[in-house]
């Protein structure tokens, strides 16, 4: 597959700036990426075409050759997807999807930043009201105590890698129809660190870090929602030989509280009331998040009617004004009644001018009366 006009493929003018070209590529890459369009051959082909077009226009030298010769074939860049990745376009694809930059090579001298880590914390719904400090357990790579992070067994310093001369990468040259192309890859001998350790520490085996179990108290802010993530800077794995520590990301889970349904800052619950309370009205106590609350039942309340108690929900993230508590009325009908209660209900029906219930097993009389009328 070849791209006849990369400008048309990306939908940009020939006078487009590098930023405009990159922006157009990111937009199309998001739209046609195979992960976004599974089992869609047309989208996959379109993504390949977009990738090839950006492999040309995203590289100043390739773009200049295309502008000069007027076709992809003349430039020698009509190849497949492999040219795109070898040409460095993967970093831009990574940035298009994740909003960041491609991982950088390790620094010279073996310095390496520590890894970011993920942990989880569980709190109760009531803890969302004021926040809480909770212990979080996780495993991390900590600086080796035996060698103080140097990685050597005798306190000596690491030596410069003889393969890459301390650069951390090796360069290969390959010949193409347009000339020599140089590619750099991490040094296989020192794994990109630029140093070698002749006498590695027996504890960490030259890595400078060892796995440990860690416990850290993390402050959960008020108003947090389930699934939100907190970043604790510098509490991830330790950096190696002067590298920066990674960060710890704590995913917070809010345990289910069967008393309430949460909708953002608002809470919902239900309360059982009698038919008499619904008809006449009453003042009752309902269970709030931390204490019982007073609720006025209005006369004539219908099943499913909802009452609002202001400022008895949850705060915004970090604290502040609380949401509301919504209480749904659930009218309870007694499953059994005594004869005295039945008589009173019949009397009530007569007073209301409503049909007087006769109790179960009396429905046949209705049909008898209908047929007698005929």
N, C-alpha and C positions, 0 to 999 in steps of 0.2 A: 504493500500500500504506500503511495506517495502523496505528498501534499503539493499540489500544483501552485497554489497561491496562499502562503501562510497568513498574509494580511487578511484575505477574505475569510479564511478559516476562523481567525480570532475576531473578525469583525472590526478591525481598526484601519485607520488610514495609513498611508505610507509615511506620512509626516508625524505619526504618533510617537510620543515620548516613551522612554523605557518604562516609566511608571504606568502610563496608560496601557502599554502592552501587557505588563504584569497583571494589572487590575482586570483586564479582559480575560486573560488566561485563568486567573483564580475563579472568576465568576463561572466560566464554562466548565472548569474542572470540577467544581462543586456540583454542577448540574448533571454532568454525564459520568461521574466516577462510578465504576462497577459496583462499589459497595452501596451506593445510593440507588443503583438500578440493577438489582440481582436478576440473573436469567434474562437479560435484555441484550441480545447481540448487537442491535443497532446502536445502543448507547455505548457499548464497549468499543465498537469501531470508531464512533465519533470521538470517544475519549483518546484513543490512539492517535487519531488525526490531530486533535488539539495538542496533544503532547509533542508530536513531531513538529507542529507549527511553532510552538514555543521554544523547542530545542534550537530552532533557527533564529527566530526573532529575539529570543532572550539572550543570545550570545552575540556580542558586537561584531566579532570576526565573521561568524556565519551569516549574520544579517547583511554585512557589507558585501560579502561574496554573492548572496542572493540578489541584492540590489544591483550588483554589477552585471551578473550573467542573466538575470531575469527568470530563472527556473530552478527548481530544487535539484533536478538531475545535474545541471551544470555545476552546482556547488559541491556535489558529492555527498550531500546530506539527505538523500532521499531514502535512507535506511529505515529500519524498523524501530521498535520501541527501545531496543538496546542503546541506540545512539542517544536517545533522550536521557536515559539514566546516566550514561557515561559522560554526557555533556554537562552534568551538574544540575539538571532540572529538578531532581528529586527534592532538593532543598526548598525550592519554590513550591513544589506540590505539598510538602510537609507544612510549609508556612500557610498555604491556602486553606488547608483543612484544620490545622491546630492553632493557628494564630501566633506561632513562634518561629524560631529558627532551628535549622538542623543542628544536631549535636556537634560540638566542636572537638577537634582532636585533643588528646591529653597534653598538658603543658610540658615543656622541657623540664628535666630534673625530676621527673616522676610525680610531680604534684597532680593530685586528682581530687575533684570535688566528691563529697559523699553523696550517696543516693538519697532521693526523697523516699519517704516511707508512708504507709497508710495504716491507720488503726481505727478502731470503732469504739464508741461509747454509747451506753444506753441510760436514759433518764426517764423519770416518771412525768406524767403530764403536769402535775402540780409544781415540778421543778422549773417548768417553763415560765412560771409566774415571776420568780425572782432570780433565776439562774442558779447554777450549782457548780462546785468544784468536785470533779470526779477523777478517780485514778484510771489511767489508761496503760495497759500492758502491751508491749510489742518487742520484737527482736530487731536488733540493729548491729551494724558493724562498728565496733568501738576501737579506738586506738589501742594497739597492743601494749600492755603494761610491761612485758618482758623486754622489748626493744625500744620502748617509748615511741613507737610508730616508725622507726627508721627501716625496719625490715631486715636488719643485719644482726648476726649473732654475737659479734665481737665489738660492737660499737663503731666499726669502721663505716666510712661513707660509701654509698653506691658509686660505681664507676660508670663512665660514659659508655654507651653502647657502641661496640665496634662496628656493628652492621650499618647503623644509620648516623653514626657520629653525633649522637645526642639530639638529632632532629625529631625523632619519634616517627618518622615516615621514610619510605623508600620510594624512589622515582623510577618509573619504567617508561621507555620510549618505544612507540610503535609507528611504523611507516604507513601512511595512507596516500591516496592519490593526490591529496592536496599538500602533503608534506608530513613532517614529524609531529606527533601528538604525544605530549607528556602526561602521564597519570601518576598520582601519588596515592599510596596506600599505607596503612599503619605498618610499622616495622614488625615482621613476624618474630624476631628474636626477643625484643623488649616489650612487645605488645603495645607499641606506641608511646611508651613512657620515656624513652630516650636514655634509660639507665639500665644497668644490669647489677645484680647482687651476687657476689661470689660466694659468700657465706651467709645464707639466709637464716633468719631466726627460726628456731625449732618450734616455737609456739604458733607463729602466724605464717610460717613458711615463706617469708619474704614479702607478704602482702602489706604488712604494717598495721593491719586491723584483724580483729577476731570477733566472731558472733557472740553477742551477750543478750540476756533477757533484761529489758528495761521497764521501769514503771515511772510514770510521770503524771502529776496532778495537773489537769487541764480545766480552766475556768469556762464553763458553758454560759454564754450570755443569756439574759432574759429574752423571751419572745422567739427563740430559735425554733425552726420547724424541722420535722423529721426528714432526714436525707441531706440536710445542709452540712457543709464541710468547713472545718476550722483549720487554719494554717498556723502551725507553731514553728516560727522561724528558727533554724539552726538546731533543731532537735531530732533531725534524721540521722543517718549514718555519718560518722566522723570523716572528715576529709583526710587524705593521705599526703604526707610530706608537704604540708603547708596548704593543701587544698581546703576549700570552704566546706563546712558541714552542710549536709542536706537539710531539708525541711520535713516536718511531720505533718501529715494531713489527717485530721480526725473527722470521721464521718459520724454524725450524731443521729441516733435513733431515739424516737420518743415512744415509750411503751404505750400500748393501748389501755385506755381507761374506759371500762364498760359503762360508766355513768354518763359519758359525754361523747358527742360527735364534734370533731374540730373542723372548722372552716376558716382557715387563716387565723385572725384574731378572735373570731366569734366561736362560742360553744353552743351546742344544742343538747337538750335533754327532754324527758317527758315526765309528767306527773299524773298519777291516778286520782281522779275525783269521783264523787258519787253523783247520781242523777240529781239529788236534792241540791248539792253544792253548785252544780252547773246551772240549775234553774233559778235558785235564789241568790247565789253569790256567796263568797266566803273569803276569809283570810287564812291562808295556810302557809306552812313552812316547806320550802324545797331545798334540796341539797345543792350547795354551791361548790366551788372548787376547794375551798378551805373551811367553809362554815355554812350553817343553815341560813337561808335568806327568806324574807317575808314576801309573799306573792298575793296580790289581790285578784280573786276570781270574780269576774264581772257577771252579773245576773244574765241568764240566757246564753251562757257559754256553750258552744257547739263542739261536738267531737272534732279534734284536729285543729281547733283554734290555738293560736300561738301568742304567748305573752313575752314581752321583752323586759329584761332587767338590765339596765344600763351599767356599764363599767364593771361587769362581773365576768368578762371573758379573759383574754390573754393580752399582754402588752406587745408593742412593736418590737422588732429585733433591737436589742440593746436597752430596752426599757421604754417607759413613757405611758401614754394614755392606753387604758385597756379597752378591749372590744366588749361586746355585750353577750349576755346569756339569754338564749331563746328557749322558752319552755312550752312544749306542746301538751295540750290538755287531752287526757285519755279517760273517757267516761266509762266507769266500770258498772256493768249491769249484774246484779246478784244472780247467781245460778239457781238458788233456791229461796223461796219465800214461805213464811208461815201463813196460816189462814187469816190471821189478824192483819198481816201485812198485805195480803191479797185483797182483803175487803177494803182497806184504806186506799189501795191503788185503783180499785173499781170506783170508789167514791170520788176519787180525784178525777177520774175520767168523766164521770157524770157531771161534776162541777165545771169541767172544761168543755163540756158538750162534745166530747170525743166518743168514738165507739167504745163500748165497755167490753174489755177482754173477758172471755169466758173460760180461759185456761186451755190446756192441751186436750185433744180428743173431741173438741166441740165443733170442728169445722164442718162435719157432715150436716149439721142442722142448717147451715147456710144454704146448701144445695136443696135440702128439703123445702125450705121456705121459698126458694126460687121456683121450684117445680109446682108448689101449691098455688103460687100466684098465677101460673099459666093455666 
